[in-house]
Amino acid sequence: MTDEANEASTANEGDVADALVVVDVQRAFISGPEAVPGHVGLQRAVGVLLRQARAAGVPVIFLQNDGPEGASDEPETDGWRLFFSAEADEVVVRKRKDDGFDGTDLEDLLRTRGIETLAICGMLSEMCLAATARTAIAKGFTVILANDAHATYDVPPGPGRSPMVPARLAARAAEWSLGDEIVLVDAADEITFATRP
């Protein structure tokens, strides 16, 4: 894919989100000593999206990962809890796999609400966020992602001479891996939500 092809997927005036999907923004990953690098900026960006989506009255859906026993996101532990609380009319979808659609009712929730375009944010960029975005695109949804509204950890060195990859570069590579069908914007405050009565 060329730079020109990827540039074609940047937002334009017609890209208005009908819903917000918040992926795995759980305490263990976004606060405290085990938080992703740049977690304060991520908190701000996700907060912006939540305020904008709620003000517009669009559906907000939180994905919450159920990690295995002993993991920082093991169910019912403090690290598993959502960092931002869901409001009464918002849905929390628990999942066990990276892809938020796999084994959940996420697609039904979106379709029954008439969602065509969703904004997505959260973590980890190359894992749950990318897997969920990729499936959403494959199912025909338009997906908007802000560069400042997702994050991951530094990727440790791999076998042989594979170097460590800093978190910001890993996050950018995750964006790139989604191809030219995802709509990318620079910052969360550039995403517009459709106003619902």
C-alpha positions as CSV (number, residue, x, y, z in Angstrom):
1,M,0.0,0.0,0.0
2,T,1.3,3.5,-0.8
3,D,1.3,6.6,1.3
4,E,-1.3,8.0,-1.1
5,A,-3.6,5.1,-0.6
6,N,-3.5,5.5,3.2
7,E,-4.0,9.2,2.9
8,A,-7.3,8.6,1.1
9,S,-8.7,7.2,4.3
10,T,-8.5,10.4,6.3
11,A,-11.7,11.9,7.5
12,N,-13.9,14.2,5.4
13,E,-17.0,16.1,6.2
14,G,-19.2,13.0,5.5
15,D,-17.6,10.9,8.2
16,V,-20.0,11.4,11.2
17,A,-20.1,8.6,13.9
18,D,-23.4,7.1,15.0
19,A,-21.9,5.4,18.0
20,L,-18.8,5.1,20.2
21,V,-17.1,1.8,21.0
22,V,-14.6,2.0,23.9
23,V,-12.3,-1.0,23.9
24,D,-10.8,-2.3,27.2
25,V,-10.2,1.0,28.9
26,Q,-9.8,-0.7,32.2
27,R,-7.9,0.5,35.3
28,A,-5.0,-1.9,35.0
29,F,-4.1,-0.6,31.5
30,I,-4.8,3.2,31.8
31,S,-3.8,4.1,35.4
32,G,-1.2,3.1,38.0
33,P,2.2,1.6,37.6
34,E,1.3,-0.9,34.8
35,A,-0.4,1.7,32.6
36,V,0.5,2.1,29.0
37,P,3.0,4.8,28.1
38,G,1.2,8.1,27.5
39,H,-1.8,7.0,29.5
40,V,-2.7,10.5,30.7
41,G,-3.1,11.7,27.1
42,L,-5.2,8.6,26.4
43,Q,-7.4,9.4,29.4
44,R,-7.9,12.9,28.0
45,A,-8.7,11.7,24.4
46,V,-11.2,9.0,25.5
47,G,-12.8,11.5,27.9
48,V,-13.2,13.9,24.9
49,L,-14.9,11.2,22.9
50,L,-17.2,10.2,25.7
51,R,-18.3,13.8,26.3
52,Q,-18.9,14.4,22.6
53,A,-20.8,11.1,22.1
54,R,-23.0,11.6,25.2
55,A,-23.7,15.2,24.3
56,A,-24.9,14.0,20.8
57,G,-27.0,11.2,22.4
58,V,-25.4,8.4,20.3
59,P,-25.0,4.9,21.7
60,V,-21.9,4.3,23.8
61,I,-20.7,0.7,24.1
62,F,-17.8,-0.3,26.4
63,L,-15.9,-3.6,25.7
64,Q,-14.5,-5.1,28.9
65,N,-11.9,-7.9,28.7
66,D,-12.1,-10.8,31.1
67,G,-8.5,-11.8,31.6
68,P,-7.4,-15.2,32.9
69,E,-6.8,-15.9,36.6
70,G,-3.9,-14.0,37.9
71,A,-3.9,-11.4,35.1
72,S,-4.2,-7.7,35.8
73,D,-7.6,-7.8,34.1
74,E,-8.9,-10.9,35.9
75,P,-12.7,-10.4,36.5
76,E,-13.8,-8.6,39.6
77,T,-10.3,-7.3,40.4
78,D,-9.6,-3.5,40.6
79,G,-7.6,-3.7,37.4
80,W,-10.5,-5.3,35.5
81,R,-12.9,-2.4,36.4
82,L,-13.7,0.2,33.7
83,F,-11.7,3.4,34.1
84,F,-14.7,5.5,32.9
85,S,-18.0,4.4,34.4
86,A,-20.8,3.5,32.0
87,E,-23.9,5.6,32.3
88,A,-27.4,4.0,32.9
89,D,-28.3,3.9,29.2
90,E,-24.8,2.6,28.0
91,V,-23.9,-1.0,27.4
92,V,-21.0,-3.0,28.7
93,V,-20.0,-6.0,26.6
94,R,-17.7,-8.5,28.4
95,K,-15.4,-10.5,26.2
96,R,-12.7,-13.2,26.4
97,K,-11.0,-12.7,23.0
98,D,-9.2,-9.9,21.3
99,D,-12.0,-9.3,18.8
100,G,-15.0,-7.6,20.5
101,F,-17.3,-9.3,18.0
102,D,-16.1,-12.8,18.7
103,G,-18.6,-14.6,21.0
104,T,-20.5,-11.4,22.0
105,D,-23.6,-9.6,20.9
106,L,-21.7,-6.5,19.8
107,E,-22.9,-6.8,16.2
108,D,-26.5,-7.2,17.2
109,L,-26.2,-4.2,19.5
110,L,-24.9,-2.0,16.6
111,R,-27.4,-3.3,14.0
112,T,-30.5,-3.0,16.2
113,R,-29.5,0.7,16.9
114,G,-29.1,1.4,13.2
115,I,-25.4,2.1,13.5
116,E,-23.4,2.5,10.2
117,T,-20.4,4.5,11.3
118,L,-18.7,4.0,14.6
119,A,-15.8,5.8,16.4
120,I,-13.5,3.4,18.2
121,C,-10.9,4.1,20.9
122,G,-9.0,2.2,23.6
123,M,-6.4,-0.4,23.8
124,L,-4.3,-2.3,23.0
125,S,-3.7,-0.8,19.6
126,E,-2.4,-3.9,17.9
127,M,-4.5,-6.4,19.8
128,C,-8.1,-5.9,20.9
129,L,-8.6,-2.5,19.3
130,A,-7.2,-3.6,15.9
131,A,-9.0,-6.9,15.9
132,T,-12.4,-5.3,16.7
133,A,-11.9,-2.5,14.1
134,R,-10.9,-5.0,11.5
135,T,-14.0,-7.1,12.1
136,A,-16.2,-4.1,12.1
137,I,-14.9,-3.1,8.7
138,A,-15.3,-6.6,7.4
139,K,-19.0,-6.5,8.5
140,G,-19.6,-3.3,6.6
141,F,-19.3,-0.7,9.3
142,T,-17.4,2.5,8.6
143,V,-14.8,2.9,11.5
144,I,-13.2,6.2,12.6
145,L,-10.1,6.1,14.7
146,A,-8.2,9.1,16.2
147,N,-4.5,8.8,16.5
148,D,-4.5,10.0,20.1
149,A,-7.4,7.8,21.3
150,H,-5.6,4.4,21.4
151,A,-2.4,3.1,22.9
152,T,-0.3,0.1,23.6
153,Y,2.9,-1.0,25.5
154,D,6.4,-1.0,24.2
155,V,6.9,-4.2,22.2
156,P,9.9,-6.1,23.7
157,P,12.8,-7.4,21.6
158,G,12.0,-10.5,19.6
159,P,14.2,-13.4,18.6
160,G,17.5,-12.8,16.9
161,R,18.1,-9.1,16.1
162,S,14.5,-8.0,16.4
163,P,14.7,-4.7,18.3
164,M,12.3,-3.3,20.9
165,V,9.6,-1.2,19.3
166,P,8.4,1.9,21.3
167,A,4.7,2.0,22.1
168,R,3.9,5.0,19.9
169,L,5.5,3.3,16.9
170,A,3.7,0.1,17.6
171,A,0.4,2.0,17.9
172,R,1.0,3.7,14.5
173,A,1.9,0.4,12.9
174,A,-1.4,-1.0,14.2
175,E,-3.2,1.9,12.5
176,W,-1.4,1.2,9.3
177,S,-2.2,-2.5,9.4
178,L,-5.9,-1.6,9.2
179,G,-5.4,-0.5,5.6
180,D,-7.1,2.2,3.7
181,E,-10.7,1.2,4.8
182,I,-10.4,2.7,8.3
183,V,-10.9,6.5,8.6
184,L,-8.0,8.1,10.5
185,V,-8.0,11.5,12.2
186,D,-5.3,13.1,14.2
187,A,-7.2,13.9,17.4
188,A,-10.3,12.8,19.3
189,D,-11.8,16.3,19.1
190,E,-11.9,16.1,15.3
191,I,-14.5,13.3,15.4
192,T,-18.1,14.4,15.0
193,F,-21.1,12.5,16.2
194,A,-24.5,12.5,14.7
195,T,-27.0,14.2,17.0
196,R,-29.9,12.0,18.1
197,P,-33.1,13.2,19.6
